Amino acid sequence: MSEDLDQEDIDNEALDESAEVEQPIDEPADEPLDPRERETMAIRGLATAYARLREEIGKVIIGQQDIVDQILIAMFSRGHCLLVGVPGLAKTMLVSTVARILHLSFRRIQFTPDLMPSDITGTDVLQDDPETGMRSFQFMQGPIFTNILLADEINRTPPKTQAALLEAMQERHVTVGSSTYRLPQPFFVLATQNPIEQEGTYPLPEAQLDRFMFNTVVKYPTAAEELLILKQTTGSEEPELVTALTDRQILALQEVVRNVPVAEHIFIYARDLVRATRPNEEDAPEFIKQYISWGAGPRAGQYLIIGAKARAVLEGRFHVMAQDIRAIAHPVLRHRIVTTFHADSEGITTDDVIDMLLKKIKVESQKNAERVLKRY
C-alpha cells in the first residue's frame, strides 16, 4: 500500500554524509565567538538556506509561494502540515521536491479504506535462523520510518489506521507490541486531503487534526502561473535540483528557531488571540459566541509562537513581531475552531471568523504588557 520514492533503504541511521551538499551555515571561526555573534551567524545561515530552498523549489513548482513558506516554517518548527486542495495542484510533487532538495528520505502512503495500522508502522514477523534452526520474531519497519512521510488522501482510511499516526506525530516513536522504536530525525508528516469528494471518506477527528501545526489550503494558480505551468511541464526538459540541507543541518537550525527571544506583548497577543476563539469566555467577542461552537486550545498558542519565531528567522530577524503572528494565524487556527449552524447557514467560514478576530484583537504595547504581567 506504500510507494518508496527514495533510492536508499530507510533506517534509523543518518543518510550518507559523503554526499556533496552546499553548506548554508558559516563555518566556525578559529577563535571562539561570543553567543550573540554565533546567533547572528546562525540566523544568517538559515536565511541563506531559506532563499536557496525557495529558488530550488521554484524550478519545479510554479507559484504557491505561501504554501512553500508554510511548509518550510512548519519544518523548522518541528511541526506537521495538512494540505487541503483539489487534485492536480502539485501537492504530491511539492512534498517530493522538498524531500529531494533537503537530502532526506521520503515515503508516500496512498491511504485507502483497507489500509491497516501495521501497513504504516510495521509488524513483527516470525523468522527462521538457518544456523540454529530456531525461530524468533523480528520487527519489519513500515514506511513511517522515514524523514518525510506523505500521507496521501489521509481521510480515505478508517480512524483506527489514521490513529496509527498519532503517536508518531507527537512522540516521534512507534510502539509495536511491547517494544518502542524511535523514528529517524527529523520527522515530518505532510498529509493531503481532497475537500470536494467526501463519499467513502472518514473525516479526521479533532484529536488528530490538532496534531497538525498548519492546515494549509492549496488554491488554484493564477492565469499567468497556469500558462507558465503549461509551458514548463509539457516538454522533455527535467530541472536539475541542488541539495540545500542535510538532516543534521536541519536539526541544528531547528534549535536556532527555538532560541529566538519573544517580547512579553507578543506572548500576550498570541494568548489573547487564541482565548478570543472560545465562545464560553466572558470577554469573547459577540461574533465568536454567535458563529463559533468550539474554540482553539493552548496548542494553538504554542504553534503561533514557534511558527512566528521560524518566520522571523527565515526573514533574517532575531526578534518576533506581531505581523509574524498574523501571517500564520489562518493555517494555525482554521482547523482548531468549529463553526455553528448559524455561521454555516450564513456562509461564514472559519477563515472569515479569523479575519474578524485579527481586526478585533489589538496588540498591547510593551509597557501595557509589563503592567498586565504584574497582575499575575
N, C-alpha and C positions, 0 to 999 in steps of 0.2 A: 504493500500500500504506500510505500515511500519511494522517492526518487532521489538517488545520490548524485548531486551535481558537482561534487568535489573529486579531484583525482587521487587523493590520498585517503588511506584508511583513517577513520575517526577514532581517536583515543583520547585519554586524559592528559597526554603529553603535549607540550607546546609544539607548534609547527616548526619545520626546519628553519633554523635561524640563519642558514647559509645563503638563503635567497637574497638577491640584491634588492635592497629596499632603501629608498631615499630617506634620509634621516631628517625629520621635521624639527627635532629638538636640538638646540645648541649643545655642543659637547661641553662638558665641564672644564673650566679653566684649570691651569696648573695650581694656581693659588686658590684657597678656599674662598667662596663667595659668602657675603652676608645673606641672611634669609630673604630680605627684601629684593636683593639683586637676583637671587635664584628664582624667586616667584615671578619677577619680571621676565626672565629668560623663558620660564616655563609657559607663561601666557603668550609670549611672542611665538613660541614653538607651536602652541595649539592653534593660534590664529593663522599661522602659516599652513599648518596641516589642513585646517578647515577650508582655506582658499583652494588648496590643491585638490581636496576631495570634491569640492563643487565643480572644479574645472574638469576633472576626470569623469564625474557622473554626467556632466553636460555633453560629453562625447556620445553618450548612448541615449540619455533621457532628455527629451526636448521639453523645456518649460518645467512646471511643477516645482518651482523653487521653494515655495512654502512647505511642500511635502518633504523635500530633501532636507530642509533645515530642521523640521520637526523630528525626522528620523535620526539625524546626527545629534540633535540636542538630547533625545532620549538615550542614545547610545552612550554619550559621555556622562549621562546622569545615572547610568545603570538601570534604565527603565525599559519597558516593552511598549510596542505600538500595535494598535488595531487600525488597519487601513480599510476604510469603507468606501466602496465605489463600484460602479457598474463594470462588467467585463470589458477588456480591451483597452484599459487605461495604463497599461505597462506597470501594474503593481508588482507582479512577479519579477519582471525584468529589472525593476528598480532595486529590489531586495538582492537579487543575484549579482547585480553590478556592484552594489555596496560591498558585498562579501568578497568579490574579486579584487577590488581596489584596496581593501583592508587586509588582504592576505590572511583571511580567516576561513575556517572550514564552514561549509554550508550544506544544509539538508532541506529538502522540501517534502512535506507530507500533504498529500491530497486527502482531505478529510471526507469520508463517506459514511453512510448510515451503518455499514457493517464493520467499521474500524473498531478494534478492541484496545483497551489501555495498554496491554502488553505489546501491541504493534508500535507503540510510541516509546515506552520506557525500556522495553527489552524483557527477557524472561530467563529463568533457569532451565537449562537443557541437560538431560542425562547423557553423559559422555563416557565412552569406554577407554580405559588406559591400556594400550596394546602391550606395554611391558609387564604390568602386574595383573592384567585381566580384571581389575576392579572397576566398578562404576562409581561415578560421582557427578554431582550437579555442578555445572559451570554456567556462569552468567553470560548471556549473549546480549551485548549492548544494542539498544534500539536507536532509531535515528535522532532521538533527542540529545544524544551525546555528540554535540557539535557546538560551534561558536554562534552561528546564526541559524535559527530554525524558522522556516517559513511554514506557518500553519495555514494552508490554502483552503478557503471556504470553511472556516472553523465551525460555523453554525450548521454544517451539514452532518455532523456526527452527534450521537446521543450524549446526554450530560455526563454519564459515567466515564466516557472517553475524554470529553472536554476537561473533566476534573483531574485527569492524569497530568495535565499541565500545571495545576495549581501549585503543588509542592515545588516543582522545578522552577517556576517563575519567581516564587517568593524566597525559597530557601537555597536555590542553586544546587540541589541534590535530588536524587531519586531513591526511593525506598522500595525494594522488591523482596517480599518475604520478611526475613529478619535482618537483612543486610541493607546498608545505605551506601550509595555510590555518588561521589561528587562529580558534578558536571565540569567540563573544561571551561576555563575563564579566558576572556569574557564570554558571557552567555546572553543572547538576546532572542526574544520571541517576537516575530513580526507576523501577525495574523491578518488575513484578508476576509472580507465579508461583502456579499452582494446585497445591497439594500432593496433591490426590486423583487427578486424571486424569493418568495417566502414559503412556497409549497414544499413540504418534505424537509423543513429545516427545524432546528432546535435553538431558540433564542438563548444567548448566553445568560446565565444567571448573574445577578448583581455582584455576587462574591467574586466571580471570575472577571467580570468587567472591571472591577476595582483594582485588579492586578495590573491592568494596562495603564501605563503612565499617560499615554495620549490616545485619544480617539480621533484619528486623522481622516478627514473627508477628502477623497480624491475626486476632483471635478474634471469636467471636460476641458480640453485645451482651447486656447483662443484660436481665432481664424488663422492668424499668422503662424502660430505654433503648429497647427494641424497641417498647414501647407508645407512647413519645413519637415514635419514627420513623414509626409508622403514622399518627399524628395530624398530624404536620408535613408529611409528603411526599405525602399524598393529597388535598390541597386545591389551590387555584389561586394562593395567595399565594406570591410569589417574594421571598426575602430580599434586601435591598439591602446590598451589601458596600462597605466603605470601604477605599480603598487605604492601606496602612500604611507601606510602604517602597519606595524606588526601588532600581534596580540599583546606583547609586553608593553609596547609604547601606549596602547590604548588604556591598559590598566594604570599606567603611570599618569596619563592625562586625566583619567577619572579622579585620581587623588588630587590633582591640581584644582579641578572643579569643586571638590568638596571643601577645599581650604579657602575659597573665596569668602571674604567677610560680607556681612549683610547688616545694614543700619537698622536701628530699632523701629523706625517708622515704616520700613519695608516689611518687616515681620508683622507689624500691626495691620498694615494694609492687606497682606495675604490672609491673615486671620479674619479680618472684618469681611473680606470678600467671600470667604467660604461660609462663615456663620450667617451671612445675609441670605444664603440659598435655603436656609432651613425655615419652613413656614411656622414651626412651633416656637421660634424665638420671639420674645416680646417686641424687640425693636426691628423685626424683619419688615422690609418694605411691603406695602399693601399689595402690590402686584405679585409678590412672591406668595403670599397667602392665597391669592386668587388663582395663580397659574401653576404652582409647584406643590406636589403632594409629598415629596421626599427630597431632602437636600443632601449636599455632599458631606462626607465625613472628614476627620482630621488628615487622612492620607492625601486628600486633595490639596490641603495647605502645604504639606511636605513636598509634594511634587511641584507646586507653584514656586517654592523657594529654590529647590535644587535645579529645576528647569531654568529659572531666571539666572541662577549662577552660571549654568552652562552657556546660556545665550550671551551673557555679559563677556565671558572669557572668549567665546568664539568671535566676538567683535573686538577683541583686544583690550577689554576693560577688566580691571580687578576690583570693580565695585558694581553693585546691583542697583538699577534704577526702577522706578515704578513702571516705566514703559516695558521693561522685561517681563514683569508680572502680567501686564495687559496683553502682551504679544502671545502668551501661551495660555491665557485664561480659557479660550474656547476649547482647544483639544484636551485640556485637563478636566474641565467641568462638564462638558456636554454629555458624557456617559455616566455622570455621577448624580444627576438630578432627574427627577421623574415628573413629567407634566401631568396636570389634572385633565379630566374630561372637558372642563370649561376651556382650557387652553387649546386642546385638540380641536374642539368644535369651532374655535375662532381662528384656527390655523397658526397658532402661536407655537413656535418650536423652541427647543432648549437654547439654540443659538440666539433667538430673539430675546429670551429672558436674560442671557448673559450680556447681550448688548445693553439692556436696560440697567443691569447691575453695574456695569463699568461706567455708565453715566451717573448713577446714583451714589456709589461709594466713592468718597473722596480720600485723597492721600493726606494723612496727618503730616504736619511739619515735624522736623526732628525735635524741636523744643516741646511741642504738644505731646509727642510720643514719649519723651522722657517724663513729662508730667503725668501721663496716663500710667506709665510703668510704676511710678511711686505709689499708686493706689493698691498695688498687689503685694 
